[in-house]
């Protein structure tokens, strides 16, 4: 399983900015009627768990007030094989830009 090297820190930083615990975020993001577990969110934030599927990424973006397209991009960058970044300099530059910014800007009014 690929580690969430970009996605996890974005979730962690935004959650902390909002002053939420992992339990609080988990209650706001429900999958099949159940909240995301603290353990699952911890794994994502610590880079031990790969980014979730797109529908969950979109729910996280909405709950955290983050731009959905940017969070999807970050999630997908984390899922790409490392050798693609070596083969495609433009892709590497995009990844480096995301790493430099480290977190997407919160949506206005969030």
Residue, then its C-alpha position, 0 to 999 in steps of 0.5 A: x500500500x502506497x503511503x500518503x505523503x502529501x495528502x495526510x499532512x494536508x488533512x492533519x494541518x487543516x484539521x488542526x487549524x479548525x481545532x478539531x480532533x480526529x473523532x470530530x472530523x470522523x463524525x463529519x465524514x460518514x461512509x455508508x452511514x458510519x463515521x470515519x474512525x480515529x484510527x483510519x484518520x490517524x493512518x491517513x494523517x501519518x502517511x501509513x494509509x493511502x489516500x481514500x477513494x474519491x468519494x471520501x476525498x470529496x467528503x473530507x474536502x467539504x467537511x474541512x472547507x478545502x478546494x475539492x479539485x486540489x484535494x483530489x489532485x493531492x490524493x491522486x499524486x500520492x497514488x502514482x508510482x514514484x518512477x512516473x515522477x522521474x519519467x515526466x519532469x512536468x509531473x515532478x514539477x507539479x508534485x514539487x509545487x504541491x509539496x512546497x505549498x503543503x496545504x490547499x487554501x481553505x475555501x472562502x467562508x469556510 
